[in-house]
Structure formats: C-alpha cells, structure tokens
C-alpha cells in the first residue's frame, strides 16, 4: 500500500484540515478584535481573516488576512509577523491540538482578483466579443 503524501488531500483540504483551519481562524480573529495583540499598527486597523489553510499534517497554518479597505497591507503583515510568537502561543491555548501549528501570514488577494475579472468582463472589447456570439 502506497504511503499517503501531505499533498494528496482533496482540493481545499480534508474535513479535519478545514475544521482545524476554521478553529484557528476564529481564535486569531477573536485575539485581533479584542485587541489582545498590543501593536500600534494592528490597533489602528480592522483586520478580516477570510481563510486559514492547514497543511495535511496540521503543523502549518497559512492565515490569509486583509485590513478593512485593503489599505496598509504590508505594514499589517509585518506587524503580524512581529507578533507571531504571541499569536501562536494563544492559538495553542484556544485550539486543543497536540502541537501548536507554525503560522504564516499572507495577504488575501481574492478580492483584487475578483475585481480584475469584473473589470475585464465590463471592458468594451469583451462586451463586443460577447455581442458577436449572440
């Protein structure tokens, strides 16, 4: 029987990965919304966490974040990195796991991508091409 690779999980992850990712997402969102992370950059922003992706072994959590309005993404990511150790410790207390996952932060760029596609669909050249097909 072949050994299962970490990358063999279904798209989006297994039910366990999704469940743990959601627990981590809620824990981090609660910490940020309550102001538990004492950092002037983070205190000056409302930060949304739309998704947390867990690796198959649950040892790495990729936390996607976006400051409200999409402004100051780089300083917010830097502030989260500065406070990574504290956040990881708090996640360990809030999410009952054998190991606290290592965490990394990424900007959630889905909104930018959706806006780019929307602009493309509204562009005159695409509208002209769609009219030809009808």
trRosetta pair geometry for C-beta under 8 A, 3 or more apart (Angstrom, degrees):
i j d omega theta_ij theta_ji phi_ij phi_ji
4 8 5.1 -119 -166 55 83 145
5 8 4.6 114 58 -23 80 102
5 56 7.9 116 128 34 51 165
6 9 7.5 -29 172 -12 44 104
6 55 5.9 -3 -177 174 125 100
6 56 3.9 -175 -153 41 69 127
6 57 5.9 -49 -112 -20 115 95
7 56 7.2 -115 -51 -19 26 135
8 56 7.5 51 47 -98 67 157
9 13 5.5 12 134 -136 137 45
9 14 4.9 -93 -149 -35 118 88
9 17 6.4 60 177 -8 161 148
9 56 5.0 -177 -30 -97 128 106
10 13 7.0 0 70 95 72 8
10 14 6.5 108 28 -83 92 54
12 18 6.8 21 145 -80 95 115
13 17 3.3 -110 175 92 124 135
13 18 5.2 158 90 -51 114 76
13 21 7.0 96 75 -15 166 140
13 53 6.7 178 -42 -151 136 79
13 54 6.4 90 -140 58 153 82
13 56 7.6 -165 -136 -86 86 62
14 17 4.7 100 49 6 73 100
14 18 7.0 -139 94 -3 39 88
14 56 7.2 77 0 -128 115 77
15 18 5.7 -57 -148 39 31 112
15 19 6.1 31 155 -21 66 108
16 19 5.8 -54 -144 36 29 110
16 20 6.2 22 160 -12 65 108
16 58 7.4 -71 137 -66 107 123
17 20 6.1 -59 -144 42 27 105
17 21 6.0 31 156 -22 63 111
17 53 7.6 13 163 -166 113 58
17 54 4.4 -161 -156 71 82 109
17 55 7.6 -132 -127 92 120 15
17 56 6.6 -53 -75 -106 131 41
17 58 6.9 -148 -105 -81 70 82
18 21 5.6 -56 -145 37 27 115
18 22 6.4 28 156 -20 63 106
18 54 7.9 -136 -54 29 23 111
19 22 5.8 -57 -153 34 29 110
19 23 6.6 30 150 -18 63 104
20 23 5.5 -51 -149 35 36 113
20 24 6.4 35 152 -17 67 104
20 54 5.2 34 88 -49 112 165
20 58 5.6 -14 113 -129 170 115
20 95 7.0 89 -155 -175 77 135
20 97 7.0 69 -139 -87 120 128
20 101 8.0 111 153 -32 124 138
21 24 5.7 -55 -148 38 31 110
21 25 6.2 37 151 -24 65 106
21 51 7.3 -1 161 -178 125 68
21 52 4.1 -178 -168 92 83 89
21 53 6.0 5 -122 -105 140 19
21 54 4.6 -135 -66 -17 93 101
21 61 6.8 160 -116 -135 71 98
22 25 5.4 -48 -144 33 33 117
22 26 6.5 33 156 -17 64 103
22 52 7.2 -176 -66 48 25 107
23 26 6.0 -55 -150 37 29 108
23 27 6.4 30 152 -20 64 107
23 94 7.8 176 166 124 93 93
23 95 4.7 114 135 -118 120 113
24 27 5.6 -55 -147 35 32 113
24 28 6.3 25 158 -14 67 107
24 52 4.7 -146 86 140 111 166
24 54 7.3 134 10 -70 142 108
24 61 5.0 -125 165 -139 167 153
24 63 7.1 -120 135 -88 115 104
24 91 5.8 23 -133 -148 84 123
24 95 5.8 -19 -78 -53 65 159
24 101 6.9 -33 -98 41 145 132
24 103 7.8 179 -173 -103 131 115
25 28 6.3 -60 -148 39 26 103
25 29 6.1 24 156 -18 64 113
25 49 5.3 180 -155 124 84 120
25 51 6.9 -61 -98 -153 136 18
25 52 4.3 -153 -63 -4 89 117
25 63 7.4 162 -99 -131 67 90
26 29 5.7 -57 -141 40 29 112
26 30 6.2 30 159 -21 65 107
27 30 6.0 -58 -151 35 26 110
27 31 6.5 26 152 -19 62 107
27 90 6.8 166 165 127 110 91
27 91 5.1 114 114 -118 145 69
27 94 4.1 146 -125 97 121 144
27 95 5.6 -85 -39 -38 151 101
28 31 5.6 -53 -148 35 34 113
28 32 6.3 27 156 -14 67 107
28 49 5.7 110 93 -76 115 169
28 52 7.4 133 19 -74 134 135
28 63 6.0 37 14 -140 177 144
28 87 6.4 35 -117 -164 94 116
28 91 6.8 -3 -61 -84 84 107
29 32 6.0 -60 -148 41 29 106
29 33 6.0 22 159 -16 67 112
29 48 7.9 11 -119 -149 108 42
29 49 4.9 -130 -73 34 95 124
30 33 6.0 -58 -137 41 27 105
30 34 6.1 18 165 -12 64 113
30 94 7.6 169 60 -139 134 159
31 34 6.4 -65 -145 42 21 103
31 36 4.5 -82 -158 54 72 126
31 37 5.9 67 148 -31 102 99
31 87 6.5 148 107 -124 163 82
31 90 5.5 92 -96 125 140 154
32 35 7.7 35 177 -70 31 30
32 36 7.6 -72 -61 40 21 85
32 37 6.2 -15 -100 18 60 122
32 42 6.6 -111 -138 -177 92 117
32 47 5.3 -73 170 58 151 115
32 49 7.6 137 24 -28 145 119
35 38 7.7 53 165 -83 77 61
35 43 6.4 53 -136 -116 98 87
36 90 7.0 116 126 -118 142 159
37 42 5.2 -24 100 101 116 159
37 83 5.1 67 -156 175 117 161
37 86 6.6 138 -118 102 86 134
37 87 6.8 3 -92 -72 126 95
38 43 7.4 15 -144 -53 44 121
39 42 4.3 63 72 18 104 108
39 43 6.5 179 79 -15 49 87
39 79 4.8 142 141 -168 145 111
39 82 6.6 130 -117 82 141 124
39 83 5.7 -104 -39 -47 138 133
40 43 5.6 -55 -137 38 30 113
40 44 6.4 24 163 -17 63 110
41 44 6.2 -69 -157 37 26 106
41 45 6.9 -2 156 0 62 117
41 72 7.5 -164 -165 162 99 131
41 75 5.1 -143 -147 150 135 104
41 76 6.2 -168 149 -94 113 49
41 78 7.4 3 92 77 174 92
41 79 3.8 -148 76 -69 129 146
42 45 6.2 -77 -148 45 34 99
42 47 7.0 -41 -146 -19 82 136
42 76 6.9 103 -92 -138 67 76
42 79 4.9 -173 -43 137 91 140
42 80 7.2 113 -84 -68 120 68
42 83 7.2 -29 -23 6 150 153
45 67 4.5 -55 -169 -136 132 114
45 68 6.7 174 -173 25 78 87
45 72 6.4 -134 -86 81 136 132
45 76 5.7 -61 59 -98 169 120
46 67 7.0 109 72 -162 50 66
46 68 4.1 23 74 -14 102 131
47 65 5.5 -8 -178 -167 113 111
47 66 7.2 152 -158 77 66 33
47 67 5.4 -43 -100 -98 73 58
47 68 7.2 -110 -77 -20 27 76
47 76 6.3 159 -99 -166 122 135
48 65 7.1 150 80 -156 48 58
48 66 5.2 -19 61 64 96 86
48 67 7.8 148 17 -117 74 10
48 68 6.7 100 -19 -72 99 70
48 108 7.8 -69 95 32 96 146
49 52 6.9 14 166 -49 114 93
49 63 6.2 -35 -144 -175 116 97
49 64 6.8 127 -157 79 62 59
49 65 5.5 -28 -98 -100 72 72
50 64 5.7 -47 59 97 86 114
50 66 6.8 18 -10 13 109 114
50 108 5.2 94 34 -131 120 164
50 110 7.3 -103 93 35 159 132
51 64 4.7 20 63 38 85 125
51 108 6.9 125 31 -110 96 123
52 61 5.4 -6 -177 -172 110 105
52 62 6.9 160 -159 78 56 48
52 63 5.1 -12 -110 -105 91 67
52 64 7.1 -153 -79 17 41 76
53 61 7.3 150 76 -157 42 53
53 62 4.6 -10 59 56 95 104
53 64 7.5 55 -5 -22 94 105
54 58 5.3 3 176 -116 127 60
54 60 7.2 144 -154 82 53 53
54 61 5.5 -23 -97 -101 73 72
54 62 7.9 -163 -73 20 26 72
54 101 6.8 -99 -130 -107 96 162
55 58 6.7 -138 71 -48 71 16
55 59 6.0 -38 62 50 123 70
55 60 4.4 49 -7 50 123 97
57 60 7.9 53 67 11 90 81
58 97 6.7 -150 148 -153 131 136
58 99 7.5 134 108 63 96 98
58 101 6.0 -106 159 -81 63 116
59 99 6.2 -4 -111 99 82 136
59 101 5.5 161 -172 -127 23 77
59 102 6.3 27 154 12 74 91
60 101 5.8 174 -86 -174 10 105
60 102 5.1 -20 -106 65 70 95
60 103 7.6 156 -159 -90 55 28
60 104 7.0 2 -171 5 99 105
61 91 7.6 -139 30 -174 157 162
61 101 4.3 96 -18 109 98 141
61 102 7.3 -179 24 84 70 44
61 103 4.9 -21 68 -109 99 77
61 104 7.5 171 87 27 54 62
62 103 7.9 154 -91 -159 23 58
62 104 5.5 -22 -113 70 67 94
62 105 7.9 149 -164 -101 57 16
62 106 5.8 8 -179 4 101 120
63 80 7.8 -138 87 174 128 145
63 103 5.8 13 -10 -168 118 106
63 104 7.0 174 23 83 78 40
63 105 5.2 -33 72 -105 97 66
63 106 7.2 156 77 25 45 71
64 105 8.0 137 -99 -161 21 58
64 106 5.4 -34 -103 77 67 91
64 107 7.3 23 -155 137 74 16
64 108 3.9 85 165 -78 109 94
65 76 6.7 -140 123 132 130 122
65 77 7.1 166 66 -88 123 74
65 80 6.7 161 12 -53 164 162
65 105 5.8 -14 9 -161 122 105
65 106 7.4 145 22 73 74 40
65 107 6.7 -60 71 -113 69 42
65 108 6.3 -173 63 -13 16 98
66 70 6.2 -25 -174 -96 105 65
66 73 7.1 -28 -133 -110 59 103
66 107 6.5 80 -90 -162 73 71
66 108 4.5 -75 -41 48 110 107
66 111 6.9 85 -137 10 165 132
67 70 6.7 137 73 -107 77 11
67 71 5.9 -82 99 64 125 57
67 72 5.5 -15 48 70 167 89
67 73 6.2 -149 17 -87 106 55
67 76 4.9 -172 -51 -48 119 161
68 71 7.9 -18 88 31 53 89
70 73 6.7 -18 -173 -54 59 110
70 111 6.9 -131 -80 88 126 138
70 112 7.6 127 -138 -64 142 95
72 75 4.8 -45 -174 46 94 111
72 76 5.5 98 123 -27 90 99
73 76 5.9 -65 -151 39 28 111
73 77 6.3 27 156 -19 67 108
73 107 4.9 36 -175 -112 129 131
74 77 5.8 -55 -146 36 30 110
74 78 6.4 30 155 -18 64 107
75 78 5.5 -55 -147 38 34 114
75 79 6.2 36 154 -22 67 105
76 79 5.6 -52 -147 35 32 112
76 80 6.4 32 153 -18 64 104
77 80 5.7 -53 -148 36 32 111
77 81 6.4 35 151 -20 64 105
77 105 5.4 180 -142 112 79 122
77 106 7.8 27 -123 -123 124 17
77 107 6.3 -62 -66 -57 130 88
78 81 5.6 -53 -150 35 32 114
78 82 6.5 36 150 -23 64 103
79 82 5.6 -49 -150 31 34 114
79 83 6.5 10 157 1 64 111
80 83 6.0 -71 -147 51 30 97
80 84 6.8 67 148 -69 63 75
80 87 7.2 8 -163 -23 78 157
80 105 4.5 73 107 -49 139 167
81 84 5.5 -10 -156 -37 36 115
81 105 6.4 -121 -60 32 75 122
83 86 5.0 -49 -173 44 80 115
83 87 5.6 82 128 -25 89 103
84 87 5.7 -61 -145 41 29 110
84 88 6.0 31 159 -23 67 107
84 103 6.0 -168 -154 75 94 103
84 105 7.7 -130 -93 -16 102 109
85 88 5.9 -53 -146 34 27 111
85 89 6.6 27 155 -17 61 107
86 89 5.9 -60 -155 36 30 111
86 90 6.4 25 153 -15 66 108
87 90 5.7 -57 -148 39 32 109
87 91 6.2 36 153 -23 67 104
87 103 6.4 -82 106 60 116 157
88 91 5.6 -50 -147 33 31 113
88 92 6.5 38 151 -24 62 103
88 100 5.5 104 171 146 87 129
88 101 7.6 -130 -139 80 94 52
88 102 7.1 -13 -120 -130 135 37
88 103 5.4 -159 -85 8 92 114
89 92 5.6 -51 -153 29 33 116
89 93 6.9 29 151 -16 63 102
89 100 7.1 -2 -98 -145 31 169
90 93 5.7 -53 -153 35 37 110
90 94 6.2 21 156 -9 69 113
91 94 6.0 -67 -142 46 30 102
91 95 5.5 -12 175 19 73 114
91 100 5.9 119 89 -153 97 102
91 101 7.2 -64 123 45 141 84
91 103 7.0 126 2 -52 159 136
92 95 7.1 -61 -115 55 17 80
92 97 7.3 -96 -131 52 60 96
92 100 3.4 -47 -83 -85 105 126
95 100 7.9 117 68 -121 102 72
97 100 6.6 130 72 -86 115 38
97 101 7.2 -2 98 -29 164 84
108 111 6.9 62 119 0 95 95
109 112 4.8 -47 -168 39 75 118
109 113 5.9 78 134 -25 85 100
110 113 5.6 -57 -148 39 34 112
110 114 6.2 35 154 -21 68 105
111 114 5.7 -52 -146 36 32 111
111 115 6.3 32 154 -18 64 106
112 115 5.8 -57 -150 37 30 111
112 116 6.3 33 152 -22 65 106
113 116 5.6 -52 -147 34 32 114
113 117 6.5 30 155 -16 65 104
114 117 5.9 -54 -148 37 31 109
114 118 6.3 34 152 -21 64 107
115 118 5.5 -53 -146 36 32 115
115 119 6.4 34 154 -19 65 103
116 119 5.9 -53 -151 34 30 111
116 120 6.5 32 150 -20 62 105
117 120 5.5 -52 -151 35 34 115
117 121 6.4 33 153 -19 66 105
118 121 5.8 -55 -149 36 30 110
118 122 6.5 18 155 -9 64 110
119 122 5.9 -65 -147 44 31 104
119 123 6.5 51 150 -49 65 93
120 123 5.6 -36 -153 -1 34 119
120 126 6.0 92 157 -37 68 154
121 126 5.7 -117 -137 118 30 152
122 126 7.5 46 44 64 13 123
122 127 7.1 14 -166 -51 32 112
123 126 4.8 82 64 13 89 103
123 127 6.8 -159 91 -7 42 90
124 127 5.6 -59 -143 41 31 113
124 128 6.1 36 157 -24 67 106
125 128 5.6 -51 -147 33 30 114
125 129 6.5 29 153 -17 62 105
126 129 5.6 -53 -148 38 34 112
126 130 6.3 35 153 -19 66 105
127 130 5.7 -55 -148 37 31 111
127 131 6.4 33 153 -21 64 105
128 131 5.7 -54 -150 34 30 113
128 132 6.8 37 149 -26 62 101
129 132 5.6 -47 -153 25 35 116
129 133 7.0 34 152 -21 62 102
130 133 5.8 -53 -156 29 37 112
130 134 7.2 37 150 -25 64 102
131 134 6.0 -54 -157 24 38 113
